[in-house]
Amino acid sequence: MGSHRLFKDLNSQEKYTIHLEIVVNGHVDHSDVIGALFGQMEGLLGPELELKELQKTGKVGRIHVKMKTEGEKMRGTITVSSSLDRARTALLAAALETVDKVGPYNASVTLKKIVDERDEKRRKIAKRAVQIIKQWRAESAESYRELIDLVIKESAEEEIILYGPERLPASPGIGEAESVIVVEGRADVVNMMRYGWNNVISIGGAVEKVPETVVRLIGEREATAFVDGDRGGELVLRALLEQTDVDFVARAPPGKTVQDLTAKEIRKALAAAEPAEEVRRRMGIKGPSPAPAAEAAPRTRSAEPEVRDRRLARLPPGMRELYRKAEEEGVAILADEEMTPLASFPLSDLYDSMDKVEGAAYLVYAGNLTQRIVDKAFKSGLRAIAARKLFDVTRVPAGVKVYTAE
């Protein structure tokens, strides 16, 4: 019994939909049209295709008629669903076209199309399959990225060191780095290392008193305080500004913490770092008392005896010869990590050329250094710039050192 019902249900499923247009030379109701269809189809194709019997057995569905008035005539559509095979459906459509009267009025019925509902379903299935594949691919890619992130994070956890007598979490390169980035906690260091920063140290969560190791590092090197964009970050920043001679201040976006930032967000925050003195003035903080001259840590190297031009004493030894050459020839010079010149070009081409030399780490030229050049140098990955003097420079991104001869 169950198998018979299943067969009947499958057999009665719609396979095709017949769409016809009807024009009647008078005003009629949709029930008049349906009556005309049944009446004029009766006995036309024999008992097998009798319209009433086909509906009873479910081989033909309900007949839908929509009519609208057009002056003295009426025009409309007829829709008939069929679960018959292709040949019988075509016979039924042809028979419906023979209807020529509705009530007392002449009429004409024209086939517009027969739609294979299975084709429509196939199109929907194909469209849905494409969506499933895209979602599946995206989930797989996301899973792969998460796996990579996990490996990088775990390796960063293993590489992290404990620096100084306070055993502060720090990246392995903190001891040799020319500049340092000071963050709040261990998780911040791990996230920065994950994206390639190797000059990061944590204050260990301290707020009331900054560890002496951090105070010493900030006193000896160029330092950037990188704090969370919340109330806790504000407290850490205040402690660093009050107790240390930090040079720059960078903040995570409002409501975010350093440990949750992406590489792009970190770069953007560091690029927007402000001079610490401006932040102190804005926050009404005096800053640390200056240390006695005998105890103060040197921030720059003293001039070497053999340096004849006193202006060049302000530049690192490796940059002095490059600066002389750039000044004599009137060019800008890009050099690698070993201070070996890689390329030189006219000052007029400086901005457009400085990011086109692979392996460049230093830029040297005897001209004015503008904010535009500083920003381009940071984006190009340069570590330091030596120029004649600053001109309208309001900020220097962390990671780029600036030296001037005047």
ABEGO torsion letter per residue (X at the ends): XAAAAAAAAAAABBABBBBBBBBBBEBBBAAAAAAAAAAAABGAAEAAABAAAAAAAGABBBBBBBBBBBEABBBBBBBBBBABBAAAAAAAAAAAAABABBEABBBBBBBABBBBAAAAAAAAAAAAAAAAAAAAAAAAAAAAAAAAAAAAAAAAAAABBBBEAAGBBBBAAAAABABBBBBABAAAAAAAAAAGBAABBBAGGBAABBBAAAAAAAAABBBBBBBBABAAAAAAAAAAAAABABABBBBBBBGBBAAABBAAAAAAAAAABBBAAAAAAAAGBAEBBBBBAAABBBABBBBBAABABAAAAABBAAAAAAAAAAAAAGBBBBBBAAGBBABBBBAAAAAAAAAABBGBABBBBBBBBBAAAAAAAAAAGBABBBBABBBGBABBBBGBBBBBAX
